[in-house]
């Protein structure tokens, strides 16, 4: 009788539950959306209960028609760098501060003064930044002391769900490496950082490998999900390292680009990689003994969503009337604008920026606007601006490895127009996988299967994925984009003083 694995991709805008057979076949999936609350310029929160409701409802949907006892395991790929504070019963004490929240700038500065930027990067492979979990917990301590005092543990997004499923307060090495509180070489919470942060280390969850079995579903959880208490929960990993596994990046030097709400260029390494300008960060991989050097920008697909919402109401109505995706229409508009968008430049810093700028004060901008620019140019400029930002990240990776090819994955990578823009701007061959929207789900399923002994090792990923199509850079665009990249960089440098002034005024 066929047995099954369930993967949950707990993302920023939705949770996608996917049912896989133990033979590697994708049976069915179901996605449930939830809200993100953006406010006060750089605050970003979600209701953790919305995550739980989505996980329960999506699970019940995908197990319809099968024997629940045939589901062997559940695992996760999850948005990273959240801060979910819970009491000793696992109840969330306040809304979750997610990865896009950058309010903890004062706390980041305090940590930098105590540890030092160089030492921090050396210890955990990350810069000090308001986007990380420990700085957010410091903010709660300083601004909501009554909540901090009640906090039993700080959890990450998927780990809150694991707690609801099993009663255990845990995280894995990949998620822990995105907290700014982790000793990446020793795979343990850093006492040096925790002391400097003035955070009680007892508030941090227990550490596990991604493939560790955390426990069985509780009776309450099994009823909520429509499963049995025989189903086990495997720890899983952060969406970044899971995307590496889902892209087939399991050996050193295999590089990929994941394009979704945010976007990153990353790869697999046998060693912890740090670059001279600290453009890159380095995560613990979901594969034991491996690392994932990575550069992640904040607003990739969300920049495309922004321009859709701001300028394209007419196209949205047209798409609705025709029963097609509005992005199909937007892609047609992109093709009406020449490479370089007639000189229009877009800086995609809608939510501040992580890599490559590491500047929470930034904001989005269009530069070089002229009378001849039309809607199609603005849309193309958005895609090219995201790509030019990624190009800076790519060049940082090139300090350590030669890169001529990238595997392309992520839910936003489905369109040929975007893929070609990325290939042209980055000047690399892009190879898009089939099931790009399921890459992290596939990774979570593989992790679940290894955890329960269904799969022998991570090479099984090659049974799940294959190349769907390839995109080669148009050499005729290289001169155009070379010029645009120089203007892109100059534009950011010229606006740095403006960003600082704007931030100072807002904070008054």
Residue pairs with C-beta under 8 A, 6 or more apart in sequence:
1 67
1 70
2 21
2 22
2 23
2 70
3 21
3 22
3 70
3 71
3 72
3 454
4 19
4 20
4 21
4 22
4 27
4 66
4 70
4 71
4 72
5 19
5 20
5 21
5 22
5 71
5 72
5 73
5 74
5 75
5 445
5 448
5 449
5 452
5 454
6 17
6 18
6 19
6 20
6 59
6 62
6 63
6 71
6 73
6 74
6 75
6 445
6 448
7 17
7 18
7 20
7 74
7 75
7 76
7 77
7 441
7 442
7 443
7 444
7 445
7 448
8 15
8 16
8 17
8 18
8 55
8 58
8 59
8 74
8 75
8 76
8 77
8 78
8 158
8 161
8 236
8 441
8 444
9 15
9 16
9 17
9 18
9 76
9 77
9 78
9 239
9 438
9 440
9 441
9 444
10 51
10 55
10 76
10 77
10 78
10 79
10 157
10 158
10 161
11 79
11 239
11 260
11 261
12 36
12 79
12 98
12 99
12 100
12 261
12 262
13 33
13 34
13 36
13 261
14 31
14 32
14 33
14 34
14 54
15 31
15 32
15 34
15 51
15 54
15 55
15 58
16 29
16 30
16 31
16 58
16 437
16 441
17 29
17 30
17 31
17 55
17 58
17 59
17 61
17 62
18 26
18 28
18 29
18 62
18 438
18 441
18 445
19 26
19 27
19 28
19 29
19 62
19 63
19 66
20 26
20 27
20 442
20 445
21 27
22 72
22 449
22 454
24 460
24 463
24 464
26 435
26 438
26 442
27 62
28 62
29 62
29 438
29 441
30 58
30 61
30 62
31 58
32 53
32 54
32 57
32 58
33 54
34 46
34 47
34 50
34 51
34 53
34 54
35 46
35 47
35 50
36 44
36 45
36 46
36 98
36 100
37 43
37 44
37 45
37 46
37 95
38 44
38 100
39 45
40 103
41 506
42 101
42 102
42 103
42 130
42 351
42 352
42 360
43 97
43 101
43 103
44 97
44 98
44 99
44 100
44 101
44 102
44 351
45 95
45 96
45 97
45 98
45 101
46 95
46 96
46 98
47 95
47 96
48 84
48 92
48 95
48 96
48 157
48 160
49 92
51 96
51 157
51 160
51 161
52 160
52 161
52 164
55 161
55 225
56 224
56 225
59 74
59 225
59 226
59 227
60 225
60 226
63 71
63 225
63 226
63 227
68 226
68 227
68 228
68 231
69 228
69 230
71 227
71 228
71 231
72 231
72 232
72 448
72 452
72 454
73 213
73 231
73 232
73 233
73 234
73 448
73 449
73 451
73 452
74 165
74 217
74 227
74 231
74 232
74 233
74 234
74 448
75 233
75 234
75 235
75 236
75 444
75 445
75 447
75 448
75 451
76 158
76 161
76 162
76 235
76 236
76 237
76 444
77 158
77 236
77 237
77 238
77 239
77 242
77 243
77 246
77 440
77 441
77 443
77 444
78 156
78 157
78 158
78 159
78 175
78 236
78 237
78 238
78 239
78 242
79 98
79 99
79 157
79 238
79 239
80 99
80 156
80 157
80 175
80 178
80 238
80 239
80 240
81 98
81 99
81 131
81 132
81 133
81 156
81 178
81 179
82 96
82 97
82 98
82 99
82 133
82 156
82 157
83 96
83 97
83 101
83 133
83 136
83 137
83 140
83 154
84 92
84 96
84 154
84 155
84 156
84 157
84 159
84 160
85 92
85 93
85 94
85 137
85 140
85 147
85 148
85 150
85 151
85 153
85 154
85 155
86 92
86 93
86 151
86 152
86 153
86 154
86 155
86 160
86 163
86 169
87 93
87 150
87 151
87 152
88 152
90 160
90 163
90 164
90 167
90 169
92 160
93 147
93 150
93 151
94 140
94 144
94 147
96 157
96 160
97 103
97 136
97 139
97 140
98 157
99 131
99 262
100 131
100 298
100 351
101 130
101 131
101 136
102 129
102 130
102 131
102 351
102 352
102 360
103 130
103 136
103 139
104 130
104 135
104 136
104 138
104 139
105 130
105 360
106 139
106 142
107 130
107 135
107 136
107 138
107 139
107 142
107 197
108 128
108 129
108 130
108 132
108 135
110 138
110 197
111 120
111 128
111 134
111 135
111 138
111 180
111 193
111 196
111 197
112 120
112 128
114 196
114 197
115 123
115 128
115 192
115 193
115 196
117 127
117 128
117 278
120 126
120 127
120 128
120 180
120 193
121 127
121 274
121 278
122 274
123 183
123 184
123 190
123 192
123 193
124 177
124 180
124 181
124 182
124 183
124 184
124 190
124 193
125 177
125 184
125 272
125 274
125 281
125 282
125 283
125 291
126 132
126 177
126 178
126 180
126 281
126 282
127 278
127 281
127 358
128 135
128 180
129 135
129 180
129 354
129 358
129 360
130 136
130 360
131 352
131 354
131 360
132 178
132 179
132 180
132 181
133 154
133 156
133 178
133 179
133 180
133 181
134 179
134 180
134 181
134 193
134 194
134 197
134 199
135 180
135 197
137 148
137 151
137 154
137 197
137 199
137 203
138 197
138 198
138 199
140 147
140 148
140 151
141 148
141 198
141 199
151 203
152 169
152 203
153 169
153 203
153 204
153 205
154 203
154 204
154 205
155 163
155 169
155 171
155 205
156 171
156 175
156 178
156 179
156 205
156 238
158 175
158 236
159 169
159 170
159 171
159 175
159 205
162 168
162 170
162 214
162 233
162 235
162 236
163 169
163 170
164 221
165 215
165 217
165 218
165 221
165 225
165 233
166 214
166 215
166 216
166 217
166 218
166 221
166 233
167 215
167 218
168 206
168 214
168 215
169 205
169 206
170 205
170 206
170 207
170 208
170 214
170 235
171 205
171 206
171 207
171 208
171 235
172 207
172 208
172 209
172 210
172 212
172 235
172 236
172 237
172 238
172 286
173 182
173 187
173 207
173 208
173 209
173 210
173 284
174 210
174 237
174 238
174 240
174 241
174 242
174 283
174 284
174 285
174 286
174 292
175 237
175 238
176 182
176 189
176 207
176 284
177 184
177 238
177 282
177 283
177 284
178 238
178 240
178 283
180 193
181 189
181 190
181 193
181 194
181 197
181 199
181 204
182 188
182 189
182 190
182 193
182 284
183 189
183 190
183 192
183 193
184 272
184 282
184 284
184 291
185 272
187 207
187 284
188 207
189 201
189 204
189 207
191 201
194 200
194 201
194 204
208 214
208 235
209 235
209 288
210 234
210 235
210 236
210 237
210 241
210 286
210 447
211 234
211 235
211 286
211 288
211 447
211 450
211 451
212 234
212 235
212 451
213 232
213 233
213 234
213 235
213 451
213 452
214 232
214 233
214 234
214 235
215 232
215 233
216 229
216 230
216 231
216 232
216 233
217 225
217 227
217 228
217 229
217 231
217 232
217 233
218 229
219 229
222 228
222 229
222 231
232 451
232 452
234 447
234 448
234 451
234 452
235 447
235 451
236 242
236 286
236 444
236 447
236 448
237 245
237 286
237 443
237 444
237 447
238 283
238 286
239 440
240 258
240 264
240 266
240 283
240 292
240 294
240 296
241 283
241 284
241 285
241 286
241 292
242 286
242 439
242 440
242 443
242 444
242 447
243 256
243 258
243 264
243 266
243 409
243 410
243 439
243 440
243 443
244 250
244 256
244 266
244 267
244 268
244 285
244 286
244 292
244 443
245 285
245 286
245 287
245 442
245 443
245 446
245 447
245 458
245 461
246 409
246 438
246 439
246 440
246 441
246 442
246 443
246 461
246 465
247 254
247 256
247 258
247 407
247 409
247 433
247 439
247 465
248 254
248 256
248 407
248 433
248 461
248 462
248 465
249 255
249 256
249 266
249 267
249 268
249 292
249 407
250 268
250 287
250 290
250 458
250 459
250 461
251 268
252 267
252 268
252 269
252 270
252 290
253 267
253 268
253 269
253 401
254 267
254 268
254 407
255 265
255 266
255 267
255 397
255 401
255 403
255 405
255 406
255 407
256 265
256 266
256 267
256 406
256 407
256 408
256 409
257 263
257 264
257 265
257 390
257 406
257 407
257 408
257 409
257 410
257 413
257 422
257 426
257 430
258 264
258 266
258 409
258 410
258 413
258 439
259 300
259 301
259 408
259 409
259 410
259 411
259 412
259 413
259 418
259 422
260 300
260 301
260 410
260 411
260 412
261 299
261 300
261 301
261 302
261 412
262 296
262 297
262 298
262 299
262 300
262 301
262 302
263 296
263 297
263 300
263 301
263 386
263 390
263 410
263 412
264 294
264 295
264 296
264 297
264 355
264 393
265 294
265 295
265 390
265 393
265 394
265 397
265 406
266 292
266 293
266 294
266 295
266 296
267 292
267 293
267 294
267 397
267 401
268 285
268 287
268 290
268 291
268 292
269 282
269 290
269 291
269 292
269 293
269 400
270 289
270 290
270 291
271 291
272 282
272 291
273 280
273 282
273 291
273 293
273 400
274 280
274 282
275 396
275 397
275 399
275 400
276 399
277 396
278 358
279 295
279 355
279 356
279 392
279 393
279 396
280 293
280 294
280 295
280 355
280 393
280 396
280 397
281 293
281 294
281 295
281 296
281 355
282 291
282 292
282 293
282 294
283 291
283 292
283 294
284 291
284 292
285 291
285 292
286 443
286 447
287 458
293 397
293 400
294 355
295 355
295 356
295 390
295 392
295 393
295 394
295 396
295 397
296 354
296 355
297 348
297 353
297 354
297 355
297 356
297 386
297 389
297 390
297 393
298 349
298 350
298 351
298 352
298 353
298 354
299 306
299 348
299 349
299 350
299 351
299 353
299 364
299 386
300 348
300 386
300 390
300 412
301 411
301 412
302 350
302 351
303 346
303 348
303 350
303 364
303 382
303 385
303 386
304 327
304 330
304 382
304 383
304 386
304 412
304 418
306 350
306 364
306 382
307 378
307 379
307 382
308 315
308 316
308 326
308 327
308 330
311 375
311 378
311 379
312 326
312 329
312 330
312 375
312 379
315 326
315 329
315 330
315 333
316 326
318 326
318 329
319 325
319 326
319 328
319 329
320 326
327 415
330 379
331 415
331 416
331 417
331 418
333 375
333 376
333 379
333 380
334 376
334 379
334 380
334 383
334 417
334 421
335 417
336 374
336 376
337 374
337 376
337 377
337 379
337 380
337 381
339 384
339 424
339 474
339 476
339 477
339 480
339 481
340 384
340 477
340 480
340 481
340 483
340 484
341 373
341 377
341 378
341 380
341 381
341 384
342 370
342 372
342 373
342 377
343 368
343 370
343 484
343 487
344 366
344 367
344 368
344 369
344 370
344 373
344 377
344 378
344 380
344 381
345 366
345 367
345 368
345 381
345 385
345 484
345 487
345 488
345 491
346 364
346 365
346 366
346 367
346 378
346 381
346 382
346 384
346 385
346 386
347 362
347 364
347 365
347 366
347 367
347 385
347 389
347 488
347 491
347 492
347 495
348 364
348 382
348 385
348 386
348 389
349 357
349 359
349 362
349 363
349 364
349 365
350 363
350 364
352 359
352 360
352 361
352 362
352 363
353 359
353 360
353 362
353 389
355 393
355 396
356 389
356 392
356 393
356 396
357 492
359 496
359 499
360 503
361 499
361 500
361 502
361 503
362 492
362 495
362 499
363 499
363 502
365 491
365 495
366 378
366 381
367 487
367 491
368 487
380 421
383 417
383 418
383 421
384 421
384 425
384 481
384 484
385 488
387 421
387 422
387 424
387 425
387 426
388 425
388 481
388 484
388 485
388 488
389 488
390 422
390 425
390 426
391 425
391 426
391 485
392 489
394 403
394 426
394 428
397 403
403 428
404 428
404 429
405 428
405 429
405 430
405 431
406 426
406 428
406 429
406 430
406 431
407 430
407 431
407 432
407 433
408 419
408 422
408 430
408 431
408 432
408 433
408 436
408 471
409 432
409 433
409 436
409 439
410 436
410 437
410 439
411 436
411 437
412 418
413 419
413 432
413 436
414 436
414 437
416 469
416 471
419 430
419 432
419 469
419 471
420 471
420 474
422 430
422 471
423 429
423 430
423 471
423 472
423 473
423 474
424 473
424 474
424 477
424 478
424 481
425 477
425 481
425 485
426 473
427 473
427 478
427 481
428 473
429 470
429 471
429 472
429 473
430 470
430 471
431 467
431 469
431 470
431 471
432 467
432 468
432 469
432 470
432 471
433 439
433 465
433 466
433 467
433 468
434 465
434 466
434 467
434 468
435 442
435 464
435 465
436 468
439 465
442 461
442 464
442 465
443 461
445 464
446 455
446 458
446 460
446 461
446 464
449 455
449 460
450 456
450 457
450 458
450 460
